[in-house]
Amino acid sequence: MPIQKTRGFILQRVDIRETSVALHVYTRDFGKIKLISKGVRSPEHRFVSAYELFALDEIVFYEKKKRDYFLLSQCELLEYFHGIRATLPRISYASYFVELLNFVTQPGEKNEALYELLRNSLTLLSGTASPKRVARIFEIKLLSILGHMPRLKSCASCGKKPENQRTRFSLVRGGVLCENCFGSDKRALPVLAGTVNFISHIESLPFDKITHIKVAKGVGLEVERLLGSFINYHLNVKLKSAEFIAKIERGLAPL
């Protein structure tokens, strides 16, 4: 029963029994792991914040083979992201990030790119960046890392590069359609060139240059709708955090 030490973000917390919690944690060295922490909810325990959603912790745990849950031995809070927890919209989007990552990952599949994506996204969300824009960045980067990016630079039906900017986006085909292939999916909708360019730029740029990209309001709204529909269709996901965001988004600023 080896002892392991790593850093990780709290993706999910479920209170069990009277004093214990079950956790899903996305770690730098092991990918997602499931942990049981005993006695954490007892009155004398003073570090409850380390077990809150999207907190970054340094953890020590006992790894047990052929067990779904490992035993958490130590948990030290490294970053609480106070800037996120100051407002409901930012809390909601951070919760969306960890819920979506929890949904698309399996225990034991290490992926440092996903760990860094979550770290960078939460750091960006802690500042002054628009929560909606950070969410679109997170979604695009996540789809790219997972190999599920929509096809944007060539037609998803015939494979040819569109000869003009008149394209449509097909959920079924998984990308843009050139004018000659509109008939392959009659439900495909027109898509702005700015939307395609924004998604392509975000996918290719490093995080430290992403915040400088500006986007028109119409493009921002279309990117939001397109990515939301694409994720729901291709990842088959329905998240409580996304439903909650939909209820409060009227009060949020545009992208």
C-alpha positions as CSV (number, residue, x, y, z in Angstrom):
1,M,0.0,0.0,0.0
2,P,2.4,2.8,-1.3
3,I,2.1,6.3,0.0
4,Q,1.8,9.0,-2.7
5,K,2.2,12.8,-2.7
6,T,1.0,15.2,-5.3
7,R,-1.0,18.3,-6.0
8,G,-4.6,18.4,-7.2
9,F,-7.9,20.3,-7.6
10,I,-11.1,19.3,-5.9
11,L,-13.6,18.3,-8.6
12,Q,-16.3,16.8,-6.5
13,R,-17.1,16.5,-2.8
14,V,-19.8,14.3,-1.2
15,D,-20.3,14.2,2.6
16,I,-20.6,10.6,3.9
17,R,-21.3,9.2,7.3
18,E,-21.0,11.8,10.1
19,T,-17.5,13.1,9.7
20,S,-16.0,11.8,6.4
21,V,-16.1,13.1,2.8
22,A,-15.6,11.4,-0.6
23,L,-13.6,13.4,-3.1
24,H,-12.8,13.4,-6.8
25,V,-9.4,15.2,-7.2
26,Y,-7.6,16.0,-10.5
27,T,-3.9,15.6,-9.8
28,R,-0.8,16.6,-11.6
29,D,0.9,13.2,-11.4
30,F,-2.0,10.7,-11.4
31,G,-4.9,12.3,-13.3
32,K,-8.2,11.9,-11.6
33,I,-8.3,10.0,-8.3
34,K,-11.0,9.2,-5.9
35,L,-10.3,9.7,-2.2
36,I,-11.9,9.1,1.2
37,S,-11.0,11.5,4.0
38,K,-12.0,10.4,7.4
39,G,-12.8,12.8,10.3
40,V,-12.5,15.9,8.1
41,R,-16.0,17.2,9.2
42,S,-15.3,16.8,13.0
43,P,-15.6,19.9,15.1
44,E,-11.8,20.0,15.8
45,H,-10.9,20.0,12.1
46,R,-9.7,23.5,11.2
47,F,-8.9,23.1,7.5
48,V,-12.3,22.6,5.9
49,S,-11.6,25.1,3.1
50,A,-9.0,22.7,1.6
51,Y,-11.9,20.4,0.8
52,E,-14.0,22.9,-1.1
53,L,-14.7,22.7,-4.8
54,F,-11.8,23.8,-7.1
55,A,-9.4,24.4,-4.2
56,L,-5.8,23.4,-5.1
57,D,-4.2,21.2,-2.4
58,E,-1.1,19.3,-1.7
59,I,-2.2,15.8,-0.8
60,V,-0.8,12.6,0.6
61,F,-2.7,9.4,0.1
62,Y,-2.5,5.6,0.4
63,E,-2.8,4.0,-2.9
64,K,-4.7,0.7,-2.8
65,K,-4.8,-1.5,-5.9
66,K,-8.2,-2.8,-7.1
67,R,-9.9,-0.2,-4.9
68,D,-12.1,2.6,-6.3
69,Y,-11.2,5.0,-3.5
70,F,-7.9,5.6,-1.9
71,L,-7.4,6.9,1.7
72,L,-6.5,10.5,2.0
73,S,-3.9,11.0,4.8
74,Q,-2.9,14.7,4.5
75,C,-4.4,17.7,2.7
76,E,-2.8,21.1,2.7
77,L,-4.5,24.0,1.0
78,L,-2.2,25.8,-1.5
79,E,-4.7,28.1,-3.4
80,Y,-8.3,28.9,-2.4
81,F,-9.0,31.3,-5.4
82,H,-10.5,34.0,-3.3
83,G,-11.0,36.2,-6.4
84,I,-13.4,33.6,-7.8
85,R,-15.3,33.0,-4.6
86,A,-16.1,36.8,-4.3
87,T,-18.8,36.7,-6.9
88,L,-21.6,34.3,-7.8
89,P,-20.9,34.3,-11.6
90,R,-17.2,33.4,-11.1
91,I,-18.1,30.7,-8.6
92,S,-20.6,29.3,-11.0
93,Y,-18.2,29.1,-13.9
94,A,-15.4,27.6,-11.8
95,S,-17.9,24.9,-10.7
96,Y,-18.7,24.3,-14.3
97,F,-15.0,23.8,-15.1
98,V,-14.5,21.2,-12.5
99,E,-17.8,19.4,-13.1
100,L,-17.1,19.2,-16.9
101,L,-13.6,18.0,-16.3
102,N,-14.9,15.4,-13.8
103,F,-17.4,14.2,-16.4
104,V,-14.9,13.7,-19.3
105,T,-12.1,12.0,-17.4
106,Q,-11.6,8.6,-16.0
107,P,-9.6,7.7,-12.8
108,G,-5.9,7.0,-13.3
109,E,-5.5,8.6,-16.8
110,K,-2.7,11.1,-16.3
111,N,-2.9,14.2,-18.5
112,E,-0.7,17.1,-17.4
113,A,-2.3,19.3,-20.2
114,L,-5.7,19.0,-18.5
115,Y,-4.2,19.8,-15.1
116,E,-2.5,23.0,-16.5
117,L,-5.7,24.0,-18.4
118,L,-7.6,23.9,-15.1
119,R,-4.9,25.8,-13.2
120,N,-4.6,28.5,-15.9
121,S,-8.4,28.8,-16.3
122,L,-9.0,29.3,-12.6
123,T,-6.1,31.7,-12.3
124,L,-7.5,33.8,-15.2
125,L,-11.0,33.6,-13.7
126,S,-9.6,34.9,-10.4
127,G,-8.7,38.2,-12.1
128,T,-10.8,40.7,-14.1
129,A,-11.4,38.7,-17.2
130,S,-15.0,38.1,-18.3
131,P,-16.2,34.8,-16.8
132,K,-17.9,34.0,-20.1
133,R,-14.7,34.5,-22.1
134,V,-12.7,32.3,-19.7
135,A,-15.4,29.7,-20.1
136,R,-15.1,29.7,-23.9
137,I,-11.3,29.5,-23.6
138,F,-11.6,26.5,-21.2
139,E,-14.1,24.7,-23.5
140,I,-12.0,25.2,-26.7
141,K,-8.8,24.1,-25.0
142,L,-10.5,21.1,-23.4
143,L,-12.0,19.9,-26.7
144,S,-8.5,20.3,-28.3
145,I,-6.7,18.3,-25.6
146,L,-9.4,15.6,-25.7
147,G,-9.2,15.4,-29.5
148,H,-12.8,16.5,-30.0
149,M,-12.3,19.9,-31.7
150,P,-14.8,20.7,-34.4
151,R,-13.4,20.7,-37.9
152,L,-13.1,24.4,-38.9
153,K,-10.4,24.8,-41.5
154,S,-11.8,22.3,-44.0
155,C,-15.3,21.0,-44.8
156,A,-16.4,18.3,-42.4
157,S,-18.2,16.5,-45.3
158,C,-15.9,16.7,-48.4
159,G,-12.6,17.7,-46.7
160,K,-11.9,20.6,-49.0
161,K,-11.1,24.1,-47.8
162,P,-14.1,26.4,-48.3
163,E,-13.6,28.7,-51.3
164,N,-15.5,31.6,-49.6
165,Q,-16.6,32.7,-46.2
166,R,-20.2,31.4,-46.7
167,T,-20.2,28.3,-44.5
168,R,-22.6,26.5,-42.1
169,F,-21.9,24.6,-39.0
170,S,-23.1,21.0,-38.7
171,L,-23.3,19.3,-35.3
172,V,-23.9,15.9,-36.9
173,R,-20.8,16.3,-39.2
174,G,-18.8,17.9,-36.4
175,G,-17.7,21.1,-38.1
176,V,-18.1,23.6,-40.9
177,L,-19.7,22.7,-44.3
178,C,-18.6,24.4,-47.6
179,E,-21.3,25.8,-49.8
180,N,-21.3,22.6,-52.0
181,C,-22.1,20.4,-49.0
182,F,-24.9,22.3,-47.4
183,G,-27.2,19.5,-48.5
184,S,-25.4,16.9,-46.4
185,D,-27.0,18.4,-43.2
186,K,-30.1,20.5,-43.8
187,R,-30.1,21.4,-40.1
188,A,-26.7,23.0,-40.3
189,L,-26.8,26.7,-39.4
190,P,-24.9,29.7,-40.9
191,V,-21.8,30.6,-38.9
192,L,-19.9,33.8,-38.9
193,A,-16.3,33.9,-40.1
194,G,-15.4,35.7,-36.9
195,T,-16.7,32.8,-34.9
196,V,-14.5,30.3,-36.8
197,N,-11.5,32.6,-36.5
198,F,-12.0,33.1,-32.8
199,I,-12.2,29.4,-32.0
200,S,-9.2,28.6,-34.2
201,H,-7.1,31.4,-32.6
202,I,-7.9,30.3,-29.1
203,E,-7.0,26.7,-29.8
204,S,-3.6,27.6,-31.2
205,L,-2.5,30.5,-28.9
206,P,-0.7,29.9,-25.5
207,F,-2.5,31.1,-22.4
208,D,-0.4,34.2,-21.8
209,K,-1.5,35.7,-25.2
210,I,-5.2,34.7,-25.1
211,T,-6.4,37.6,-23.0
212,H,-5.4,40.1,-25.7
213,I,-7.9,38.8,-28.2
214,K,-11.0,41.0,-28.6
215,V,-14.3,39.7,-30.0
216,A,-17.4,41.4,-31.2
217,K,-20.6,40.9,-29.2
218,G,-22.3,38.9,-32.0
219,V,-19.4,36.6,-32.4
220,G,-19.2,36.1,-28.7
221,L,-22.8,35.1,-28.5
222,E,-22.5,32.7,-31.5
223,V,-19.3,31.1,-30.0
224,E,-21.2,30.5,-26.8
225,R,-24.2,28.9,-28.5
226,L,-22.0,26.8,-30.9
227,L,-19.7,25.4,-28.2
228,G,-22.5,24.7,-25.8
229,S,-24.4,22.7,-28.5
230,F,-21.3,21.0,-29.7
231,I,-20.3,19.8,-26.2
232,N,-23.8,18.6,-25.3
233,Y,-24.1,16.7,-28.6
234,H,-20.7,15.1,-28.9
235,L,-19.8,14.6,-25.2
236,N,-23.4,13.8,-24.3
237,V,-23.2,15.9,-21.1
238,K,-25.8,17.7,-19.1
239,L,-24.4,19.5,-16.1
240,K,-26.1,21.1,-13.1
241,S,-23.6,24.0,-13.1
242,A,-24.4,24.8,-16.8
243,E,-28.1,24.8,-16.0
244,F,-27.5,27.2,-13.1
245,I,-25.4,29.5,-15.2
246,A,-28.2,29.6,-17.8
247,K,-30.5,31.0,-15.0
248,I,-28.2,33.8,-14.0
249,E,-26.5,34.7,-17.3
250,R,-28.8,37.6,-18.0
251,G,-26.9,39.6,-15.4
252,L,-23.5,38.8,-17.0
253,A,-21.6,41.1,-19.3
254,P,-21.0,39.8,-22.9
255,L,-17.8,38.1,-24.0
